[in-house]
Amino acid sequence: MNNLLRPLKVVAINGSPRPRGNTFSLIKKMFEVFQKSDVETELVNIGNKNIKGCRACMKCLELGNYKCVIDDDIVNETIQKLVKADGIILATPVYCAGPSGQMKCFMDRVSIVNFLNVKHLNQKGYLNGKVGAGISVHRRGGAVNTQSQLNYFFSSNGTIIPGSTYWNFATGMEPGDVKDDQEGMNNMTDLAKNMIYLMNLVRNDQKKKEKYY
């Protein structure tokens, strides 16, 4: 099948060590919107996995194959899912005013593989031109700092960041708490709608380029 004829797809990365906790509730809320618009969804849980940190070995520059030299965890497998995705969600609980450790290690390695492969292959990275949104759950503070780090990941990799009606986070501690944050949950709905709009714009632009060039 022509890649431009397949349904749009969003891959969500859950950085919470509680796979069915509050972070998942936010993802689920967005997935409900996507599925109503026939957008395919896939959830990848990394928060309960042993994600190793970047070694700064620069081997990905030598390899040039969109892979990290560390090949015994879920990162390389997940990179291949991101390559095929139209939209990406990074979802994390707030830990010490930042993303979870697993999410931070994931972001570090995915980002450097993208960047160094660009230099090696002299082409745009696999994250370039995709639509990406960061969402988080906080108990009290640190959510804005976390949001900034998630957005830095996307902006530095050429990913298109959608706007929304307010901050892309919700308040909660025990599993299910975020469902009481109506404003936060409503914002997940609006964010998902904006992602759909942008993904369709990108897809239509790709179709035009294929037709005329």
Contacts in CASP RR format, 6 or more apart in sequence:
PFRMAT RR
TARGET T0000
AUTHOR 0000-0000-0000
METHOD contacts of the structure
MODEL  1
MNNLLRPLKVVAINGSPRPRGNTFSLIKKMFEVFQKSDVETELVNIGNKN
IKGCRACMKCLELGNYKCVIDDDIVNETIQKLVKADGIILATPVYCAGPS
GQMKCFMDRVSIVNFLNVKHLNQKGYLNGKVGAGISVHRRGGAVNTQSQL
NYFFSSNGTIIPGSTYWNFATGMEPGDVKDDQEGMNNMTDLAKNMIYLMN
LVRNDQKKKEKYY
4 203 0 8 1.000
4 206 0 8 1.000
4 207 0 8 1.000
4 210 0 8 1.000
7 38 0 8 1.000
7 39 0 8 1.000
7 40 0 8 1.000
8 38 0 8 1.000
8 39 0 8 1.000
8 40 0 8 1.000
8 86 0 8 1.000
8 87 0 8 1.000
8 196 0 8 1.000
8 199 0 8 1.000
8 200 0 8 1.000
8 203 0 8 1.000
9 39 0 8 1.000
9 40 0 8 1.000
9 41 0 8 1.000
9 42 0 8 1.000
9 84 0 8 1.000
9 85 0 8 1.000
9 86 0 8 1.000
9 87 0 8 1.000
10 30 0 8 1.000
10 31 0 8 1.000
10 34 0 8 1.000
10 39 0 8 1.000
10 40 0 8 1.000
10 41 0 8 1.000
10 42 0 8 1.000
10 85 0 8 1.000
10 86 0 8 1.000
10 87 0 8 1.000
10 88 0 8 1.000
10 89 0 8 1.000
10 195 0 8 1.000
10 199 0 8 1.000
11 41 0 8 1.000
11 42 0 8 1.000
11 43 0 8 1.000
11 44 0 8 1.000
11 78 0 8 1.000
11 81 0 8 1.000
11 82 0 8 1.000
11 85 0 8 1.000
11 87 0 8 1.000
11 88 0 8 1.000
11 89 0 8 1.000
12 27 0 8 1.000
12 30 0 8 1.000
12 31 0 8 1.000
12 41 0 8 1.000
12 42 0 8 1.000
12 43 0 8 1.000
12 44 0 8 1.000
12 88 0 8 1.000
12 89 0 8 1.000
12 91 0 8 1.000
13 44 0 8 1.000
13 46 0 8 1.000
13 78 0 8 1.000
13 88 0 8 1.000
13 89 0 8 1.000
13 90 0 8 1.000
13 91 0 8 1.000
13 103 0 8 1.000
13 106 0 8 1.000
14 23 0 8 1.000
14 24 0 8 1.000
14 27 0 8 1.000
14 43 0 8 1.000
14 44 0 8 1.000
14 45 0 8 1.000
14 46 0 8 1.000
14 47 0 8 1.000
14 91 0 8 1.000
15 23 0 8 1.000
15 45 0 8 1.000
15 46 0 8 1.000
15 47 0 8 1.000
15 90 0 8 1.000
15 91 0 8 1.000
15 92 0 8 1.000
15 93 0 8 1.000
15 99 0 8 1.000
15 100 0 8 1.000
15 102 0 8 1.000
15 103 0 8 1.000
15 106 0 8 1.000
16 22 0 8 1.000
16 23 0 8 1.000
16 24 0 8 1.000
16 45 0 8 1.000
16 47 0 8 1.000
16 91 0 8 1.000
16 92 0 8 1.000
16 93 0 8 1.000
16 100 0 8 1.000
16 137 0 8 1.000
17 47 0 8 1.000
17 48 0 8 1.000
17 100 0 8 1.000
17 102 0 8 1.000
18 24 0 8 1.000
18 48 0 8 1.000
18 93 0 8 1.000
18 175 0 8 1.000
19 45 0 8 1.000
19 47 0 8 1.000
19 48 0 8 1.000
20 175 0 8 1.000
21 175 0 8 1.000
21 176 0 8 1.000
22 93 0 8 1.000
22 137 0 8 1.000
22 170 0 8 1.000
22 172 0 8 1.000
22 173 0 8 1.000
22 174 0 8 1.000
22 175 0 8 1.000
22 176 0 8 1.000
22 177 0 8 1.000
22 178 0 8 1.000
23 91 0 8 1.000
23 92 0 8 1.000
23 93 0 8 1.000
23 135 0 8 1.000
23 136 0 8 1.000
23 137 0 8 1.000
24 43 0 8 1.000
24 91 0 8 1.000
25 175 0 8 1.000
25 176 0 8 1.000
25 178 0 8 1.000
25 179 0 8 1.000
26 91 0 8 1.000
26 135 0 8 1.000
26 137 0 8 1.000
26 170 0 8 1.000
26 178 0 8 1.000
26 185 0 8 1.000
26 188 0 8 1.000
27 43 0 8 1.000
27 89 0 8 1.000
27 91 0 8 1.000
27 135 0 8 1.000
29 185 0 8 1.000
29 188 0 8 1.000
29 189 0 8 1.000
29 192 0 8 1.000
30 89 0 8 1.000
30 135 0 8 1.000
30 188 0 8 1.000
30 189 0 8 1.000
30 191 0 8 1.000
30 192 0 8 1.000
30 195 0 8 1.000
31 41 0 8 1.000
31 43 0 8 1.000
31 192 0 8 1.000
33 188 0 8 1.000
33 189 0 8 1.000
33 192 0 8 1.000
33 193 0 8 1.000
33 196 0 8 1.000
34 40 0 8 1.000
34 41 0 8 1.000
34 192 0 8 1.000
34 195 0 8 1.000
34 196 0 8 1.000
35 41 0 8 1.000
37 196 0 8 1.000
39 196 0 8 1.000
39 199 0 8 1.000
42 81 0 8 1.000
42 85 0 8 1.000
44 74 0 8 1.000
44 78 0 8 1.000
44 81 0 8 1.000
46 74 0 8 1.000
46 78 0 8 1.000
46 102 0 8 1.000
46 103 0 8 1.000
46 106 0 8 1.000
47 100 0 8 1.000
47 102 0 8 1.000
47 103 0 8 1.000
49 73 0 8 1.000
49 74 0 8 1.000
49 102 0 8 1.000
50 73 0 8 1.000
51 73 0 8 1.000
51 74 0 8 1.000
51 75 0 8 1.000
51 101 0 8 1.000
51 102 0 8 1.000
51 105 0 8 1.000
51 106 0 8 1.000
52 70 0 8 1.000
52 72 0 8 1.000
52 73 0 8 1.000
52 75 0 8 1.000
52 105 0 8 1.000
52 109 0 8 1.000
53 70 0 8 1.000
53 105 0 8 1.000
53 108 0 8 1.000
53 109 0 8 1.000
54 68 0 8 1.000
54 105 0 8 1.000
54 108 0 8 1.000
54 109 0 8 1.000
54 112 0 8 1.000
55 69 0 8 1.000
55 70 0 8 1.000
57 69 0 8 1.000
58 116 0 8 1.000
59 68 0 8 1.000
59 69 0 8 1.000
60 67 0 8 1.000
60 68 0 8 1.000
60 69 0 8 1.000
60 112 0 8 1.000
60 113 0 8 1.000
60 116 0 8 1.000
60 117 0 8 1.000
60 120 0 8 1.000
61 116 0 8 1.000
61 117 0 8 1.000
61 119 0 8 1.000
61 120 0 8 1.000
62 120 0 8 1.000
63 69 0 8 1.000
63 117 0 8 1.000
63 120 0 8 1.000
64 116 0 8 1.000
64 117 0 8 1.000
64 120 0 8 1.000
64 121 0 8 1.000
65 117 0 8 1.000
66 79 0 8 1.000
66 80 0 8 1.000
66 83 0 8 1.000
66 113 0 8 1.000
66 114 0 8 1.000
66 117 0 8 1.000
66 126 0 8 1.000
67 76 0 8 1.000
67 79 0 8 1.000
67 113 0 8 1.000
68 75 0 8 1.000
68 76 0 8 1.000
68 79 0 8 1.000
68 109 0 8 1.000
68 113 0 8 1.000
70 76 0 8 1.000
70 109 0 8 1.000
75 106 0 8 1.000
75 109 0 8 1.000
75 110 0 8 1.000
78 106 0 8 1.000
78 110 0 8 1.000
79 110 0 8 1.000
79 113 0 8 1.000
79 126 0 8 1.000
82 88 0 8 1.000
82 110 0 8 1.000
82 126 0 8 1.000
82 127 0 8 1.000
82 130 0 8 1.000
83 126 0 8 1.000
85 130 0 8 1.000
86 130 0 8 1.000
86 131 0 8 1.000
86 199 0 8 1.000
86 202 0 8 1.000
86 203 0 8 1.000
87 130 0 8 1.000
87 131 0 8 1.000
87 132 0 8 1.000
87 195 0 8 1.000
87 199 0 8 1.000
88 127 0 8 1.000
88 130 0 8 1.000
88 131 0 8 1.000
88 132 0 8 1.000
88 133 0 8 1.000
88 154 0 8 1.000
88 159 0 8 1.000
89 132 0 8 1.000
89 133 0 8 1.000
89 134 0 8 1.000
89 135 0 8 1.000
90 99 0 8 1.000
90 103 0 8 1.000
90 107 0 8 1.000
90 132 0 8 1.000
90 133 0 8 1.000
90 134 0 8 1.000
90 135 0 8 1.000
90 150 0 8 1.000
90 153 0 8 1.000
90 154 0 8 1.000
91 134 0 8 1.000
91 135 0 8 1.000
91 136 0 8 1.000
92 98 0 8 1.000
92 99 0 8 1.000
92 100 0 8 1.000
92 103 0 8 1.000
92 135 0 8 1.000
92 136 0 8 1.000
92 137 0 8 1.000
92 146 0 8 1.000
92 150 0 8 1.000
93 100 0 8 1.000
93 136 0 8 1.000
93 137 0 8 1.000
93 138 0 8 1.000
94 136 0 8 1.000
94 137 0 8 1.000
94 138 0 8 1.000
94 139 0 8 1.000
94 141 0 8 1.000
94 142 0 8 1.000
94 143 0 8 1.000
94 146 0 8 1.000
94 169 0 8 1.000
95 101 0 8 1.000
97 141 0 8 1.000
97 142 0 8 1.000
97 145 0 8 1.000
97 146 0 8 1.000
98 104 0 8 1.000
98 142 0 8 1.000
98 145 0 8 1.000
98 146 0 8 1.000
98 149 0 8 1.000
99 107 0 8 1.000
99 136 0 8 1.000
99 146 0 8 1.000
99 149 0 8 1.000
99 150 0 8 1.000
104 149 0 8 1.000
107 149 0 8 1.000
107 150 0 8 1.000
107 153 0 8 1.000
110 127 0 8 1.000
111 153 0 8 1.000
111 156 0 8 1.000
111 157 0 8 1.000
114 125 0 8 1.000
114 126 0 8 1.000
114 127 0 8 1.000
114 157 0 8 1.000
115 125 0 8 1.000
115 156 0 8 1.000
115 157 0 8 1.000
117 125 0 8 1.000
117 126 0 8 1.000
118 124 0 8 1.000
118 125 0 8 1.000
118 128 0 8 1.000
125 157 0 8 1.000
125 158 0 8 1.000
127 154 0 8 1.000
127 157 0 8 1.000
127 158 0 8 1.000
127 159 0 8 1.000
128 157 0 8 1.000
128 158 0 8 1.000
128 159 0 8 1.000
129 158 0 8 1.000
129 159 0 8 1.000
129 160 0 8 1.000
129 202 0 8 1.000
130 159 0 8 1.000
130 160 0 8 1.000
130 202 0 8 1.000
131 159 0 8 1.000
131 160 0 8 1.000
131 161 0 8 1.000
131 162 0 8 1.000
131 195 0 8 1.000
131 198 0 8 1.000
131 199 0 8 1.000
131 202 0 8 1.000
132 154 0 8 1.000
132 159 0 8 1.000
132 160 0 8 1.000
132 161 0 8 1.000
132 162 0 8 1.000
132 195 0 8 1.000
133 154 0 8 1.000
133 161 0 8 1.000
133 162 0 8 1.000
133 164 0 8 1.000
133 168 0 8 1.000
133 191 0 8 1.000
133 195 0 8 1.000
134 147 0 8 1.000
134 150 0 8 1.000
134 151 0 8 1.000
134 154 0 8 1.000
134 168 0 8 1.000
135 150 0 8 1.000
135 168 0 8 1.000
135 169 0 8 1.000
135 188 0 8 1.000
135 191 0 8 1.000
136 143 0 8 1.000
136 146 0 8 1.000
136 147 0 8 1.000
136 150 0 8 1.000
136 168 0 8 1.000
136 169 0 8 1.000
137 169 0 8 1.000
137 170 0 8 1.000
137 171 0 8 1.000
137 172 0 8 1.000
137 178 0 8 1.000
138 146 0 8 1.000
138 169 0 8 1.000
138 170 0 8 1.000
138 171 0 8 1.000
138 172 0 8 1.000
139 171 0 8 1.000
139 172 0 8 1.000
139 173 0 8 1.000
140 171 0 8 1.000
143 167 0 8 1.000
143 169 0 8 1.000
144 167 0 8 1.000
146 169 0 8 1.000
147 167 0 8 1.000
147 168 0 8 1.000
147 169 0 8 1.000
151 161 0 8 1.000
153 159 0 8 1.000
154 160 0 8 1.000
154 161 0 8 1.000
155 161 0 8 1.000
160 198 0 8 1.000
160 202 0 8 1.000
162 191 0 8 1.000
162 194 0 8 1.000
162 195 0 8 1.000
162 197 0 8 1.000
162 198 0 8 1.000
163 191 0 8 1.000
163 194 0 8 1.000
164 187 0 8 1.000
164 190 0 8 1.000
164 191 0 8 1.000
164 194 0 8 1.000
165 186 0 8 1.000
165 187 0 8 1.000
165 190 0 8 1.000
166 183 0 8 1.000
166 184 0 8 1.000
166 187 0 8 1.000
167 187 0 8 1.000
168 187 0 8 1.000
168 188 0 8 1.000
168 191 0 8 1.000
169 184 0 8 1.000
170 178 0 8 1.000
170 181 0 8 1.000
170 183 0 8 1.000
170 184 0 8 1.000
170 185 0 8 1.000
170 187 0 8 1.000
170 188 0 8 1.000
171 177 0 8 1.000
171 178 0 8 1.000
171 181 0 8 1.000
171 184 0 8 1.000
172 178 0 8 1.000
172 180 0 8 1.000
172 181 0 8 1.000
178 184 0 8 1.000
178 185 0 8 1.000
179 185 0 8 1.000
END
